Amino acid sequence: MTRVHNNPDKQRYEIELDGEPAGFAQYRERPGLIALVHTEIDERFEGRGLASELVGFALDDARARGLEVLPFCPFVNDYIQRHAEYLDLVPEGKRARFGL
């Protein structure tokens, strides 16, 4: 069973699998904006779709909190390219910078 949560003290979203830390998505937050800078899954848990679950949670949380997203992390950027329903989170004027 997976559990994903925001850990604002460490500025990252964290994912656990069966109670074990499995990975995180590091961010930098400013008023009205969140920059997702790095996603990492422990190699013991790779290939299970945890990074996608983690990033989907982070993007849903950003939407719920009314934050614009800057996808500096290549995985987050690729995820947004594959899931167009999140494109609106990236400010229109900054999309070209990220190839979106």
Secondary structure as the mmCIF struct_conf table of DSSP 4:
data_model
#
loop_
_struct_conf.conf_type_id
_struct_conf.id
_struct_conf.beg_label_comp_id
_struct_conf.beg_label_asym_id
_struct_conf.beg_label_seq_id
_struct_conf.end_label_comp_id
_struct_conf.end_label_asym_id
_struct_conf.end_label_seq_id
STRN STRN1 THR A 2 ASN A 7
TURN_TY1_P TURN_TY1_P1 PRO A 8 GLN A 11
STRN STRN2 ARG A 12 LEU A 17
TURN_TY1_P TURN_TY1_P2 ASP A 18 GLY A 19
STRN STRN3 GLU A 20 ARG A 30
TURN_TY1_P TURN_TY1_P3 PRO A 31 GLY A 32
STRN STRN4 LEU A 33 ILE A 41
HELX_RH_3T_P HELX_RH_3T_P1 GLU A 43 PHE A 45
TURN_TY1_P TURN_TY1_P4 GLU A 46 GLY A 47
BEND BEND1 ARG A 48 GLY A 49
HELX_RH_AL_P HELX_RH_AL_P1 LEU A 50 ALA A 64
TURN_TY1_P TURN_TY1_P5 ARG A 65 GLY A 66
STRN STRN5 GLU A 68 PRO A 71
BEND BEND2 CYS A 73 CYS A 73
HELX_RH_AL_P HELX_RH_AL_P2 PRO A 74 ARG A 82
HELX_RH_3T_P HELX_RH_3T_P2 ALA A 84 LEU A 89
BEND BEND3 VAL A 90 VAL A 90
HELX_RH_3T_P HELX_RH_3T_P3 GLU A 92 LYS A 94
TURN_TY1_P TURN_TY1_P6 ARG A 95 ARG A 95
HELX_RH_3T_P HELX_RH_3T_P4 ALA A 96 PHE A 98
TURN_TY1_P TURN_TY1_P7 GLY A 99 GLY A 99
#
